[in-house]
Amino acid sequence: MTGTTTLSLGGLLAALIVLYANLRPWWRGGREMKKLAAFSKGLAGALCAATCPGGILGWARNRTGSIANGAGETTSRATTGTTQTQGLTGGQMTGLGIGALIVVLIVFAVGAAWKEAGKEDRRRIVGGAFVGCVASLTAGVAGALSWLPGALNGLGEAVQAAVEGTGLL
C-alpha cells in the first residue's frame, strides 16, 4: 500500500489552501449555505470513509495524505524557500463494524452527486473530499470525530433491524 498515515505541516498547508479556496466565495457571497453544499458533500463522504481502516477507502485516505504532503511541501519550498516536513500527530477513527454498510452508501451517494454536478461543483466536491481525507489524518480531527464510527454502526444496526423485521411483529 502506497500512502501515509502521518500528515506533515506541508500536507496541512495544502489542505488549508483548498479549504480557504472553498470558504472564501461563500464568505464573500452572502454566506448562503447552498454555496457550501458541494464542498460539504465531499467533506462528509471523506470523513465517513476515514472511519475505514483498510480497503479502497482506507487506501484512498492514506494516498491523499501522501499527495497532500508532497504538494504542500513543494508549495512551501517554492513560495518561502523552506520545507515543511515536520510530522503532525496522527489519528485514526476506530470501531467501524456494521456501519461499513452506511459508509459505502454515503460514499456512493457522494459519487452519484459528483457525476450529476457541473464542472464547478465537481471541483468543490473533490476539494471537500481532499480536505476531509487530509484532516482526518490528524489526531485532533480524528479525536473530535471519535463518535462517528459508533454513530455509523448505530445506523447500520437500525437498517439491519428494519430489514430483518425486528420489533415489527
SEDODO-415050 format. One record per atom (N, C-alpha, C): residue in one letter; x, y, z. Coordinates in pm, whole numbers, padded with zeros to 5 digits, always signed. Each point is the difference from the previous one (the first is absolute). Layout:
<sites>
aXYZ ...
</sites>
This chain:
<sites>
m+00085-00116+00000 m-00085+00116+00000 m+00090+00123+00000 t-00021+00087-00098 t+00077+00125-00003 t-00086+00109+00059 g+00050+00062+00102 g-00074+00106+00067 g+00065+00031+00132 t-00060+00088+00072 t+00053+00039+00130 t-00112+00007+00101 t+00034-00025+00123 t-00096+00021+00109 t+00045+00119+00084 t+00107+00067-00043 t+00052+00117+00070 t-00007+00121-00092 l-00056+00104+00048 l-00011+00124-00076 l+00112+00094+00040 s+00062+00064-00097 s+00103+00099+00029 s-00063+00139+00003 l+00077+00097+00045 l-00048+00138-00004 l-00028+00044-00143 g+00078-00051-00094 g-00024+00030-00141 g-00135-00054-00045 g-00035-00122+00043 g-00130-00057-00034 g-00113+00081+00059 l+00019+00046+00123 l-00099+00086+00063 l-00015+00130-00079 l+00112+00054-00046 l-00003+00122-00081 l-00084-00021-00126 a+00019-00112-00068 a-00077-00029-00121 a-00150-00007+00030 a-00037-00066+00110 a-00141-00011+00037 a-00058+00136+00037 l+00078+00082+00071 l-00049+00133+00038 l-00020+00090-00121 i+00085-00014-00100 i-00016+00078-00124 i-00130-00038-00069 v-00026-00130-00012 v-00123-00046-00064 v-00122+00042+00082 l+00010-00010+00132 l-00109+00042+00087 l-00029+00149-00019 y+00104+00082-00001 y-00017+00144-00019 y-00062+00031-00137 a+00047-00070-00102 a-00052+00023-00135 a-00148-00033-00010 n-00049-00088+00084 n-00141-00035-00001 n-00084+00086+00094 l+00059+00047+00109 l-00076+00081+00095 l-00006+00147-00039 r+00099+00050-00071 r+00005+00141-00035 r-00119+00045-00085 p-00036-00073-00109 p-00116+00044-00079 p-00130-00001+00082 w-00013-00095+00090 w-00117-00005+00086 w-00002+00121+00093 w+00112+00032+00060 w+00009+00111+00094 w-00029+00133-00068 r+00056+00020-00118 r-00017+00127-00070 r-00132+00007-00076 g-00066-00113-00018 g-00122-00004-00081 g-00129-00006+00077 g-00005+00057+00116 g-00124+00006+00076 g-00021-00115+00096 r+00096-00089+00008 r-00004-00113+00095 r-00125-00086-00015 e-00035-00029-00123 e-00113-00089-00027 e+00048-00144+00010 m-00073-00081+00075 m+00041-00138+00024 m+00006-00082-00129 k-00081+00035-00098 k+00002-00078-00124 k+00134+00011-00072 k+00075+00107+00030 k+00132+00015-00061 k+00102-00096+00060 l-00030-00055+00118 l+00089-00097+00063 l-00047-00143-00020 a-00114-00020-00066 a-00059-00133-00011 a+00093-00099-00068 a+00058+00035-00113 a+00087-00093-00072 a+00123-00034+00082 f+00064+00099+00059 f+00117-00022+00083 f-00036-00089+00119 s-00115+00025+00061 s-00043-00076+00117 s-00028-00146-00034 k-00052-00026-00119 k-00022-00138-00043 k+00131-00076-00004 g+00100+00059-00064 g+00131-00065-00008 g+00063-00017+00137 l-00012+00101+00085 l+00055-00006+00135 l-00067-00111+00081 a-00133-00007-00004 a-00073-00102+00076 a+00035-00140-00049 g+00007-00017-00130 g+00037-00131-00054 g+00140-00042+00041 a+00092+00093-00002 a+00138-00030+00038 a+00013-00031+00147 l-00071+00073+00085 l+00008-00027+00144 l-00061-00135+00034 c-00108-00036-00068 c-00055-00134+00021 c+00096-00107-00051 a+00059+00023-00116 a+00096-00096-00055 a+00123-00012+00089 a+00033+00106+00072 a+00118-00002+00087 a-00015-00096+00117 t-00121-00045+00027 t-00021-00097+00107 t+00043-00140-00043 c+00023-00019-00129 c+00039-00131-00052 c+00149-00023+00022 p+00036-00107+00070 p+00141-00026+00028 p+00077-00054-00121 g-00069-00051-00098 g+00067-00059-00116 g-00090+00007-00121 g+00022-00091-00092 g-00078-00001-00122 g+00034+00118-00089 i-00079+00019-00103 i+00025+00108-00095 i-00018+00137+00065 l-00094+00012+00094 l-00021+00129+00065 l+00113+00035+00095 g+00049-00098+00074 g+00116+00022+00087 g+00124+00033-00081 w+00017-00071-00112 w+00114+00027-00087 w-00009+00141-00056 a-00120+00041-00045 a-00018+00134-00058 a+00032+00109+00101 r-00039-00019+00124 r+00030+00097+00105 r+00150+00015+00020 n+00068-00112+00011 n+00145+00004+00020 n+00072+00055-00122 r-00045-00035-00118 r+00063+00050-00124 r-00021+00150-00013 t-00118+00048+00038 t-00026+00144-00004 t+00094+00074+00093 g+00030-00060+00115 g+00097+00060+00092 g+00138+00012-00063 s+00042-00101-00073 s+00130+00005-00068 s+00002+00109-00106 i-00109+00010-00075 i-00010+00103-00104 i+00003+00140+00064 a-00074+00016+00109 a-00003+00130+00069 a+00137+00035+00055 n+00069-00097+00060 n+00134+00026+00052 n+00093+00048-00111 g+00000-00069-00112 g+00087+00039-00111 g-00035+00136-00057 a-00129+00024-00022 a-00043+00128-00057 a+00027+00116+00096 g-00029-00021+00127 g+00021+00107+00099 g+00146+00031+00021 e+00083-00105+00004 e+00144+00022+00018 e+00059+00071-00121 t-00046-00036-00120 t+00047+00067-00121 t-00045+00146-00001 t-00125+00025+00039 t-00051+00137+00005 t+00078+00083+00100 s+00026-00056+00115 s+00075+00072+00103 s+00142+00032-00046 r+00063-00098-00061 r+00138+00019-00048 r+00004+00106-00111 a-00098-00004-00090 a-00001+00094-00112 a-00034+00143+00043 t-00087+00015+00100 t-00042+00134+00039 t+00085+00061+00110 t+00053-00080+00090 t+00073+00056+00114 t+00147-00041+00005 g+00035-00102-00076 g+00137-00048+00003 g+00028-00097+00115 t-00103-00035+00075 t+00015-00097+00108 t-00090-00120-00026 t+00036-00112+00057 t-00079-00121-00016 t-00071-00033+00130 q-00126-00031-00008 q-00081-00031+00118 q-00021-00150+00009 t+00102-00075+00040 t-00010-00145+00006 t-00027-00052+00141 q-00007+00089+00099 q-00024-00044+00136 q-00136-00069+00008 g-00003-00119+00059 g-00123-00077+00008 g-00090+00047+00113 l-00129-00013-00023 l-00100+00029+00102 l-00041-00131+00067 t-00054+00008+00118 t-00046-00120+00069 t-00117-00059-00078 g+00013-00126-00034 g-00100-00067-00082 g-00117-00051+00082 g-00110-00024-00068 g-00120-00053+00065 g-00076-00091-00093 q-00080-00089+00058 q-00083-00092-00077 q-00128-00025+00080 m-00112+00010-00068 m-00127-00034+00064 m-00013-00152-00005 t-00035-00062+00112 t-00007-00145+00007 t-00138-00045+00046 g-00028-00126-00024 g-00123-00061+00049 g-00108-00019-00103 l+00028+00019-00128 l-00102-00018-00102 l-00031-00148-00016 g-00127-00032-00001 g-00046-00138-00017 g-00107-00003-00108 i-00124-00023+00043 i-00112-00006-00092 i-00026+00136-00067 g+00057+00106+00058 g-00012+00133-00059 g+00067+00013-00134 a+00081-00100-00038 a+00065+00002-00132 a-00105+00006-00111 l-00114-00062+00025 l-00111+00005-00095 l-00041+00145-00025 i-00010+00077+00105 i-00040+00141-00011 i+00109+00081-00070 v+00126-00029+00034 v+00112+00072-00063 v-00003-00020-00150 v-00019-00123-00044 v-00003-00028-00144 v-00116+00074-00066 l-00116+00003+00064 l-00114+00071-00056 l+00026+00150-00009 i+00061+00057+00103 i+00030+00144-00001 i+00102+00033-00109 v+00105-00079-00009 v+00102+00025-00103 v-00061-00018-00139 f-00087-00098-00016 f-00068-00019-00128 f-00086+00122-00033 a-00072+00052+00099 a-00085+00118-00022 a+00084+00122-00039 v+00115+00016+00063 v+00089+00111-00035 v+00052-00018-00142 g+00034-00123-00037 g+00044-00028-00137 g-00109+00029-00102 a-00123-00036+00032 a-00112+00030-00089 a-00022+00150-00012 a+00013+00072+00112 a-00014+00146-00004 a+00111+00061-00085 w+00121-00053+00011 w+00112+00049-00081 w-00029-00021-00148 k-00054-00116-00035 k-00028-00032-00140 k-00105+00095-00058 e-00098+00040+00080 e-00105+00088-00048 e+00037+00148+00005 a+00105+00035+00073 a+00036+00140+00022 a+00064+00062-00123 g-00006+00131-00004 g+00071+00075-00103 g+00149+00008+00033 k+00075+00060-00090 k+00146+00005+00015 k+00043+00066+00131 e-00060+00112+00034 e+00039+00073+00121 e-00033-00080+00126 d-00119-00058+00005 d-00038-00078+00117 d+00081-00129+00010 r+00039-00057-00111 r+00088-00119+00005 r+00131+00034+00069 r+00057+00113-00034 r+00125+00042+00065 r-00021+00021+00150 r-00114+00055+00035 r-00028+00024+00143 r-00020-00132+00075 i-00066-00096-00061 i-00017-00131+00063 i+00135-00065+00021 v+00085+00004-00102 v+00134-00057+00013 v+00080+00076+00106 g-00014+00132+00004 g+00068+00080+00101 g-00044-00038+00141 g-00128-00020+00020 g-00050-00042+00130 g+00052-00138+00038 a+00004-00091-00097 a+00052-00134+00026 a+00149+00007+00035 f+00074+00084-00070 f+00143+00017+00027 f+00022+00051+00142 v-00070+00105+00037 v+00015+00059+00133 v-00041-00101+00107 g-00108-00072-00022 g-00045-00100+00097 g+00099-00112+00020 c+00054-00052-00110 c+00098-00108+00010 c+00127+00047+00071 v+00047+00116-00036 v+00124+00052+00059 v-00021+00036+00146 a-00107+00069+00032 a-00024+00041+00138 a-00018-00120+00092 s-00060-00107-00053 s-00025-00117+00085 s+00128-00075+00036 l+00110+00035-00062 l+00129-00060+00035 l+00057+00058+00128 t-00054+00112+00047 t+00054+00065+00120 t-00072-00054+00124 a+00072+00000+00111 a-00056-00049+00125 a-00116+00087+00047 g+00008+00129-00024 g-00105+00091+00045 g-00132-00026-00068 v+00000-00011-00131 v-00125-00024-00074 v-00050-00141+00027 a+00089-00098-00004 a-00041-00138+00028 a-00057-00011+00142 g+00060+00069+00095 g-00051-00002+00136 g-00135+00068+00013 a-00015+00113-00069 a-00127+00073+00005 a-00113-00081-00063 l+00034-00086-00095 l-00100-00081-00068 l-00001-00145+00049 s+00051-00023+00119 s+00006-00137+00053 s-00140-00060+00018 w-00102+00082+00003 w-00138-00045+00012 w-00055-00055-00132 l+00063+00034-00112 l-00055-00032-00131 l-00011-00150-00027 p+00102-00083+00028 p-00017-00144-00025 p-00118-00058+00078 g-00019+00042+00124 g-00113-00049+00079 g-00134+00041-00061 a-00006+00123-00047 a-00124+00048-00063 a-00029-00077-00129 l+00104-00024-00080 l-00018-00077-00123 l-00040-00143+00031 n+00058-00059+00104 n-00038-00135+00043 n-00145-00003+00045 g-00043+00103+00073 g-00139+00008+00044 g-00097+00007-00118 l+00035+00079-00101 l-00084+00007-00120 l-00003-00135-00072 g+00116-00064-00007 g+00007-00132-00063 g-00086-00101+00072 e+00002+00002+00133 e-00083-00091+00080 e-00148+00029-00021 a-00035+00128-00014 a-00139+00036-00025 a-00047-00051-00135 v+00085+00009-00100 v-00034-00052-00133 v-00016-00151+00008 q+00091-00067+00067 q-00008-00145+00014 q-00129-00040+00073 a-00031+00070+00107 a-00122-00032+00075 a-00124+00021-00085 a-00004+00106-00079 a-00114+00026-00086 a-00015-00106-00107 v+00109-00042-00058 v-00004-00100-00106 v-00039-00137+00056 e+00048-00029+00120 e-00034-00128+00062 e-00137+00000+00065 g-00063+00115+00009 g-00133+00008+00059 g-00001+00000+00151 t+00114+00027+00061 t+00008+00001+00145 t-00091+00109+00056 g-00086-00042+00093 g-00086+00096+00067 g-00127+00033-00080 l-00017-00057-00118 l-00117+00030-00079 l-00115-00098+00027 l+00035-00122+00036 l-00104-00101+00021 l-00018-00032+00144 
</sites>
